[in-house]
Amino acid sequence: MMKGQLAGLMKQAQAMQDNLKRAQEELGNIEVEGQSGAGLVKVTMTCKHDVKRVTIDPSLLADDKDMLEDLVAAAFNDAVRRAEEVSQEKMGKLTAGMPLPPGMKFPF
C-alpha cells in the first residue's frame, strides 16, 4: 500500500470516528416516548436510555397496583425499543457503505 493511500485511509478513519462521536452526543439529546395502556402511561427517555419523564394518567392511580406496575414496565420497554430504532437509523446513516464483518453492527 502506498504511503498516500495509507494517509488517506487514516484521514477517513479519523473523520468516521469524529462523526460517530458527534452522532453519539446527538443521541443523548434526542427524546423518544414509549406508551402503554393506550397512552395512559408514558415514559420519555433519550436515545442513550436516560429517563426524563414518567407520566401516569390519574385514572390509573385508583386501580390495581400490579396492573399499574405492568403498564409502567411496558411503557419503559416501548421507549427502549423506540430509542434503539432511532439509534440504529442514525448510526446506520454514518456507517452506510462501510464494510463490516458479518454480525457486527454500529454502535458497538
Contacts in CASP RR format, 6 or more apart in sequence:
PFRMAT RR
TARGET T0000
AUTHOR 0000-0000-0000
METHOD contacts of the structure
MODEL  1
MMKGQLAGLMKQAQAMQDNLKRAQEELGNIEVEGQSGAGLVKVTMTCKHD
VKRVTIDPSLLADDKDMLEDLVAAAFNDAVRRAEEVSQEKMGKLTAGMPL
PPGMKFPF
16 94 0 8 1.000
16 98 0 8 1.000
19 94 0 8 1.000
20 91 0 8 1.000
20 94 0 8 1.000
20 106 0 8 1.000
20 107 0 8 1.000
23 90 0 8 1.000
23 91 0 8 1.000
23 94 0 8 1.000
24 48 0 8 1.000
24 107 0 8 1.000
26 90 0 8 1.000
27 46 0 8 1.000
27 47 0 8 1.000
27 48 0 8 1.000
27 86 0 8 1.000
27 87 0 8 1.000
27 90 0 8 1.000
28 46 0 8 1.000
28 47 0 8 1.000
28 48 0 8 1.000
28 50 0 8 1.000
29 46 0 8 1.000
30 46 0 8 1.000
30 47 0 8 1.000
30 86 0 8 1.000
30 90 0 8 1.000
31 44 0 8 1.000
31 45 0 8 1.000
31 46 0 8 1.000
31 47 0 8 1.000
31 52 0 8 1.000
32 44 0 8 1.000
32 45 0 8 1.000
32 46 0 8 1.000
32 47 0 8 1.000
32 79 0 8 1.000
32 82 0 8 1.000
32 83 0 8 1.000
32 86 0 8 1.000
33 42 0 8 1.000
33 43 0 8 1.000
33 44 0 8 1.000
33 79 0 8 1.000
33 82 0 8 1.000
34 42 0 8 1.000
34 43 0 8 1.000
34 44 0 8 1.000
34 75 0 8 1.000
34 76 0 8 1.000
34 78 0 8 1.000
34 79 0 8 1.000
34 82 0 8 1.000
35 41 0 8 1.000
35 42 0 8 1.000
35 43 0 8 1.000
35 75 0 8 1.000
35 78 0 8 1.000
36 71 0 8 1.000
36 72 0 8 1.000
36 74 0 8 1.000
36 75 0 8 1.000
36 78 0 8 1.000
37 71 0 8 1.000
37 74 0 8 1.000
37 75 0 8 1.000
39 57 0 8 1.000
39 75 0 8 1.000
40 56 0 8 1.000
40 57 0 8 1.000
40 59 0 8 1.000
40 60 0 8 1.000
40 71 0 8 1.000
41 54 0 8 1.000
41 55 0 8 1.000
41 56 0 8 1.000
41 57 0 8 1.000
41 60 0 8 1.000
41 68 0 8 1.000
41 71 0 8 1.000
41 72 0 8 1.000
41 74 0 8 1.000
41 75 0 8 1.000
42 53 0 8 1.000
42 54 0 8 1.000
42 55 0 8 1.000
42 75 0 8 1.000
43 51 0 8 1.000
43 53 0 8 1.000
43 54 0 8 1.000
43 55 0 8 1.000
43 72 0 8 1.000
43 75 0 8 1.000
43 76 0 8 1.000
43 78 0 8 1.000
43 79 0 8 1.000
44 51 0 8 1.000
44 52 0 8 1.000
44 53 0 8 1.000
44 54 0 8 1.000
44 55 0 8 1.000
44 79 0 8 1.000
45 51 0 8 1.000
45 52 0 8 1.000
45 79 0 8 1.000
45 80 0 8 1.000
45 83 0 8 1.000
46 52 0 8 1.000
46 83 0 8 1.000
47 83 0 8 1.000
47 86 0 8 1.000
47 87 0 8 1.000
47 90 0 8 1.000
48 83 0 8 1.000
49 80 0 8 1.000
49 83 0 8 1.000
51 76 0 8 1.000
51 79 0 8 1.000
54 72 0 8 1.000
54 75 0 8 1.000
56 68 0 8 1.000
56 72 0 8 1.000
60 67 0 8 1.000
60 68 0 8 1.000
60 71 0 8 1.000
61 68 0 8 1.000
87 107 0 8 1.000
88 105 0 8 1.000
91 106 0 8 1.000
91 107 0 8 1.000
92 106 0 8 1.000
94 106 0 8 1.000
95 106 0 8 1.000
100 106 0 8 1.000
END
